[in-house]
Structures are given as structure tokens and as C-alpha cells.
């Protein structure tokens, strides 16, 4: 039968902490606050034949929480499963952690959502199945997701996302962003540095890139809105490309499609064959599509 156990721990670590957490099944939530403690709240849904067996499993969970100076290591134990003929929900452990803002974290989750916010970082997340939400991270952030949506917001460092299945949303990253997505839509807003996006399937909506923009997409349309502040290199195999750029943006346009049309609603001035280096027209905007139209419009 199912048993529920709750565990609360408070560990004094000082102003900074390195957190490493490995969970098998269940949600993980980490939030930074003005504190010198790591507070760990555990809710465990356990499968056991008796109350004593459930208490023994809860003790294993506690033994999986270790402190080594300013390092906190949490490893979820393997729990008793009811067996292949049980059709209800299996056992799970939910971790809710409050830590000092000066926290660096590495989180590995097999199944369950992961939420991290308001830590100085750096942050690494590996998730096999479940949504990943990160916000307010003060350093470089790396997210690897096999199945589930990914959202990253207010990232002060560089951001790297590898998503196999699920939509990806990025908002307000101060430095460079690199996204590799196999299946799912991509939406990126306000990147301070450069952006590189490699997508196999899904639409792309990008707004406001402060540096270079590189896109490789096999299937799906692309829409960009904002200024042109660095070189663009956009290649789409199947799908249209719309660039809604600021009227004051000056760039050298190099656009070509194998099947479709190329149209600009902005005034064009023919430059020299040497492109931006000779014509002085600003950064190069290179757009290629195999099947789909290309359109340049004012924002």
C-alpha cells in the first residue's frame, strides 16, 4: 500500500554552497534566498507492506543527504516498486530546497519536473523526462532534456540547451545562447550576445538578438523581429523565413530560395559585389531556403 512520509532538514553552510542532487522519480525545486542554511523539505510517496517498512525507506532517504563542508550531496535511493501488475502511481520523492543565493547546482533527474530560480550559479540540469524551468540564474547555465519542455528566463551568463523532445522558451539572456532541438518549437526573446539554433522540427520565433544569429532548421518556419546588430546566417530546408527588422538597421542582404519567392518591403540599395566589406552596408544577412519564401518587412 502507499505511505506518505515528510522529512525536514536544515543544514548550516554559510554564504555559499555547492549542491549536487540526483533524483529517480519526483519533482525537484531549488530556490535561492538570503540565508546561510540549506533547508530541505522532502515529500515521499512510498510503497510498503507496513508502517515499519515505510519508516525504513524514509531513513534511507535521510542517509542519502550528505554534507561535506559547503557541499550538499543528495542521492535518492532506489525505492520498492509494487511490481508490473500494479497499475497505480509508483513511488516518488519530491525535493523542495531553499539555499543561499550563492549556490552552484548540478541536478540530475530521471522523471519529474525541475525548477531552479534565484541562484548565482553556475547551473547544470540533466532531465530524462519532465519539464525544466530555470529563472534568475547569475552564471552560465546548461540544460539537457530528453523529453519535456524547457524554459529559461533571466540568465546572466551563457546558456546552452540540448532538447530532444519538447518546446523551448528563452527570455532575457545577457550573453550567448546555443540551442539544439530535435523536436519542438523554439521561442527566444532578448539575447544580449549571439544566438545559435539548430532545430530539426518545429517553428522558430526569435526577437531581439544583440550579436550574431545562426540558424539551421530542417522543418519549420522562422520569424525574426528586432534590429540587425551582427551577421545573420540562416538556412532552412523546408519552411518560410520572415525578418521583421528595425527600419534603421543597415545590412547587406544575401537571400536565395530554391522554391519560393524573395520579397523585401524595405527599400533596397544595390551594393558592390564584395558585400559588406566593400559596400559599407553593415553586417551580412545571409538567408537560404530550399522550399519556402523569404520576406523582409519593417518592424
C-alpha positions as CSV (number, residue, x, y, z in Angstrom):
1,X,0.0,0.0,0.0
2,X,1.0,3.6,-0.4
3,X,2.5,5.5,2.5
4,X,3.5,9.2,2.7
5,X,6.5,10.5,4.7
6,X,7.7,14.1,5.1
7,X,11.2,15.0,6.1
8,X,12.6,18.4,7.0
9,X,16.3,19.2,7.4
10,X,18.2,22.5,7.9
11,X,22.0,22.5,7.4
12,X,24.3,25.4,8.2
13,X,26.6,26.0,5.2
14,X,27.5,29.7,5.3
15,X,27.0,32.2,2.4
16,X,27.8,29.8,-0.4
17,X,27.1,26.2,-1.3
18,X,27.7,23.6,-4.0
19,X,24.6,21.5,-4.5
20,X,24.5,18.1,-6.3
21,X,21.2,16.3,-6.5
22,X,20.2,13.0,-8.2
23,X,16.6,12.0,-8.2
24,X,14.9,9.0,-9.7
25,X,11.3,9.9,-9.7
26,X,9.7,13.1,-8.4
27,X,9.8,16.9,-8.6
28,X,12.9,19.0,-7.7
29,X,12.6,22.6,-6.7
30,X,15.6,24.8,-5.8
31,X,15.2,28.4,-4.8
32,X,17.9,30.9,-3.6
33,X,17.2,33.2,-0.7
34,X,19.2,35.5,1.7
35,X,20.1,32.7,4.1
36,X,23.1,30.8,5.4
37,X,21.3,27.5,5.6
38,X,20.1,24.8,3.2
39,X,16.6,23.9,4.0
40,X,15.4,20.6,2.6
41,X,11.8,19.6,2.5
42,X,11.1,16.0,1.3
43,X,7.7,14.5,0.5
44,X,8.0,10.8,-0.2
45,X,5.2,8.6,-1.6
46,X,6.3,5.1,-0.7
47,X,5.1,1.6,-1.4
48,X,5.5,-0.7,1.6
49,X,3.7,-3.6,3.3
50,X,3.8,-2.0,6.7
51,X,4.4,1.3,8.5
52,X,7.7,-0.1,9.7
53,X,8.8,-0.8,6.1
54,X,7.8,2.7,5.1
55,X,9.8,4.2,8.0
56,X,12.9,2.2,6.9
57,X,12.6,3.6,3.4
58,X,12.4,7.1,4.8
59,X,15.6,6.5,6.8
60,X,17.3,5.6,3.5
61,X,16.2,8.9,2.1
62,X,17.8,10.7,5.0
63,X,21.0,8.8,4.7
64,X,21.2,9.9,1.1
65,X,21.6,13.5,2.2
66,X,25.3,14.3,2.9
67,X,27.2,17.4,3.9
68,X,30.9,17.9,3.1
69,X,31.8,21.4,4.2
70,X,30.0,23.8,1.9
71,X,28.9,20.9,-0.4
72,X,25.5,19.3,-0.1
73,X,25.1,15.9,-1.9
74,X,21.6,14.4,-2.2
75,X,21.1,11.0,-3.8
76,X,17.6,9.5,-3.9
77,X,17.7,5.8,-3.0
78,X,16.1,3.1,-5.1
79,X,12.6,2.6,-3.8
80,X,10.4,-0.5,-3.6
81,X,8.1,-0.8,-6.6
82,X,4.7,-2.6,-6.3
83,X,5.5,-4.7,-9.4
84,X,4.5,-4.9,-13.0
85,X,0.9,-5.8,-12.2
86,X,0.3,-2.6,-10.2
87,X,-1.5,0.0,-12.3
88,X,-1.4,2.9,-9.9
89,X,1.2,5.6,-9.4
90,X,4.6,4.3,-8.4
91,X,6.8,5.6,-5.5
92,X,8.3,9.1,-5.8
93,X,10.3,11.6,-3.9
94,X,9.7,15.3,-4.1
95,X,12.6,17.6,-3.0
96,X,12.0,21.3,-2.2
97,X,15.2,23.1,-1.3
98,X,15.9,26.6,-0.2
99,X,19.6,27.6,-0.3
100,X,21.8,30.7,-0.2
101,X,21.8,32.8,-3.4
102,X,25.5,32.0,-3.9
103,X,24.6,28.4,-4.9
104,X,26.2,26.4,-7.7
105,X,24.0,23.4,-8.6
106,X,24.1,20.2,-10.6
107,X,20.8,18.4,-10.9
108,X,20.1,15.0,-12.4
109,X,16.5,13.9,-12.7
110,X,15.2,10.8,-14.3
111,X,11.5,11.6,-14.1
112,X,9.7,14.7,-12.8
113,X,9.8,18.4,-13.2
114,X,12.8,20.5,-12.3
115,X,12.5,24.1,-11.1
116,X,15.5,26.3,-10.2
117,X,15.4,30.1,-9.5
118,X,17.3,32.9,-8.0
119,X,20.8,31.4,-7.6
120,X,24.1,32.8,-8.7
121,X,25.1,29.6,-10.3
122,X,26.6,28.1,-12.4
123,X,23.8,25.6,-13.0
124,X,23.7,22.3,-14.8
125,X,20.5,20.3,-15.3
126,X,20.1,16.9,-16.8
127,X,16.5,15.7,-17.1
128,X,15.3,12.5,-18.8
129,X,11.6,13.2,-18.5
130,X,9.8,16.2,-17.2
131,X,9.5,20.0,-17.6
132,X,12.6,22.1,-16.8
133,X,12.1,25.8,-15.6
134,X,15.0,28.0,-14.7
135,X,14.9,31.7,-13.9
136,X,17.1,34.3,-12.3
137,X,20.4,32.4,-12.7
138,X,23.5,34.5,-12.3
139,X,26.1,32.5,-14.3
140,X,26.5,30.0,-17.1
141,X,23.6,27.6,-17.4
142,X,23.5,24.2,-19.2
143,X,20.3,22.2,-19.7
144,X,20.0,18.8,-21.3
145,X,16.4,17.5,-21.6
146,X,15.4,14.2,-23.3
147,X,11.6,14.7,-23.0
148,X,9.8,17.7,-21.7
149,X,9.5,21.4,-22.3
150,X,12.4,23.8,-21.3
151,X,12.1,27.4,-20.1
152,X,15.0,29.6,-19.2
153,X,14.5,33.2,-18.1
154,X,16.7,36.0,-16.8
155,X,20.1,34.2,-17.3
156,X,23.1,36.4,-16.6
157,X,25.7,34.0,-18.1
158,X,25.9,32.0,-21.3
159,X,23.1,29.5,-21.9
160,X,23.3,26.1,-23.6
161,X,20.2,23.9,-24.2
162,X,20.0,20.4,-25.7
163,X,16.4,19.3,-26.1
164,X,15.3,16.1,-27.7
165,X,11.6,16.4,-27.5
166,X,9.6,19.4,-26.2
167,X,9.2,23.1,-26.8
168,X,12.0,25.5,-25.7
169,X,11.5,29.1,-24.5
170,X,14.3,31.6,-23.7
171,X,13.7,35.1,-22.3
172,X,16.3,37.7,-21.4
173,X,19.7,36.1,-21.5
174,X,22.5,38.6,-21.1
175,X,25.2,36.6,-23.0
176,X,25.5,34.0,-25.8
177,X,22.8,31.3,-26.3
178,X,23.1,28.0,-28.1
179,X,20.1,25.7,-28.6
180,X,19.9,22.3,-30.1
181,X,16.4,21.0,-30.5
182,X,15.3,17.8,-32.2
183,X,11.5,18.1,-32.0
184,X,9.5,21.1,-30.7
185,X,9.0,24.8,-31.2
186,X,11.6,27.3,-30.2
187,X,10.9,30.8,-28.9
188,X,13.7,33.2,-28.0
189,X,13.4,36.8,-26.8
190,X,16.1,39.3,-25.9
191,X,19.5,37.8,-26.1
192,X,22.4,40.1,-25.3
193,X,25.0,38.2,-27.2
194,X,24.9,35.8,-30.1
195,X,22.4,33.1,-30.8
196,X,22.9,29.7,-32.5
197,X,19.9,27.5,-33.0
198,X,20.0,24.0,-34.6
199,X,16.5,22.6,-35.0
200,X,15.2,19.5,-36.7
201,X,11.4,20.0,-36.5
202,X,9.4,22.9,-35.2
203,X,8.7,26.6,-35.8
204,X,11.2,29.2,-34.6
205,X,10.2,32.7,-33.3
206,X,13.2,34.9,-32.4
207,X,13.1,38.5,-31.2
208,X,16.0,40.8,-30.3
209,X,19.5,39.4,-30.7
210,X,22.4,41.6,-29.7
211,X,25.1,39.8,-31.8
212,X,25.4,37.2,-34.5
213,X,22.4,34.9,-35.4
214,X,23.0,31.5,-36.8
215,X,20.0,29.2,-37.6
216,X,20.0,25.7,-39.1
217,X,16.4,24.3,-39.4
218,X,15.2,21.2,-41.3
219,X,11.5,21.6,-41.0
220,X,9.6,24.6,-39.7
221,X,9.2,28.3,-40.4
222,X,11.3,31.1,-38.9
223,X,10.3,34.6,-37.8
224,X,12.8,37.1,-36.5
225,X,11.9,40.5,-35.0
226,X,14.3,43.2,-34.0
227,X,17.5,45.0,-35.0
228,X,20.3,43.6,-37.0
229,X,23.4,44.0,-34.8
230,X,25.6,41.2,-36.1
231,X,25.9,38.9,-39.0
232,X,23.0,36.6,-39.7
233,X,23.4,33.1,-41.3
234,X,20.0,31.4,-41.7
235,X,19.4,28.1,-43.5
236,X,16.0,26.4,-43.8
237,X,15.3,23.2,-45.6
238,X,11.5,23.4,-45.5
239,X,9.7,26.5,-44.3
240,X,9.4,30.2,-44.9
241,X,11.6,32.9,-43.3
242,X,10.2,36.3,-42.2
243,X,12.6,39.0,-40.9
244,X,10.8,42.0,-39.3
245,X,13.7,44.3,-38.8
246,X,14.1,47.8,-37.4
247,X,13.9,50.4,-40.2
248,X,17.2,52.0,-39.1
249,X,19.1,48.7,-39.4
250,X,21.7,48.7,-42.2
251,X,22.9,45.3,-43.5
252,X,23.9,43.5,-46.7
253,X,21.2,41.1,-47.8
254,X,22.1,37.9,-49.4
255,X,18.9,35.9,-49.9
256,X,18.1,32.9,-52.1
257,X,15.4,30.2,-52.3
258,X,15.2,27.1,-54.5
259,X,11.4,27.0,-54.3
260,X,9.5,30.2,-53.3
261,X,9.9,33.9,-53.6
262,X,12.1,36.6,-52.1
263,X,10.5,39.9,-51.3
264,X,11.5,43.0,-49.3
265,X,9.2,45.7,-48.1
266,X,12.2,47.8,-47.1
267,X,14.0,50.0,-49.7
268,X,16.9,48.2,-51.2
269,X,20.1,49.8,-52.5
270,X,22.3,47.7,-54.8
271,X,25.7,47.3,-53.3
272,X,29.0,46.1,-54.7
273,X,29.8,42.5,-55.4
274,X,32.2,42.5,-52.4
275,X,29.3,42.7,-50.0
276,X,29.5,44.5,-46.7
277,X,33.3,44.7,-46.6
278,X,33.3,46.9,-49.7
279,X,29.9,48.4,-49.8
280,X,29.8,49.5,-46.2
281,X,26.3,48.3,-45.7
282,X,26.8,46.8,-42.3
283,X,26.7,43.1,-41.3
284,X,25.8,40.4,-43.8
285,X,22.3,38.8,-43.6
286,X,22.5,35.5,-45.4
287,X,19.2,33.6,-45.9
288,X,18.8,30.3,-47.7
289,X,15.7,28.2,-48.0
290,X,15.1,25.1,-50.2
291,X,11.4,25.2,-50.0
292,X,9.7,28.3,-48.7
293,X,9.5,32.1,-49.3
294,X,11.8,34.8,-47.8
295,X,10.3,38.1,-46.8
296,X,11.9,41.2,-45.3
297,X,9.5,43.6,-43.6
298,X,9.7,46.6,-41.3
299,X,9.0,46.1,-37.6
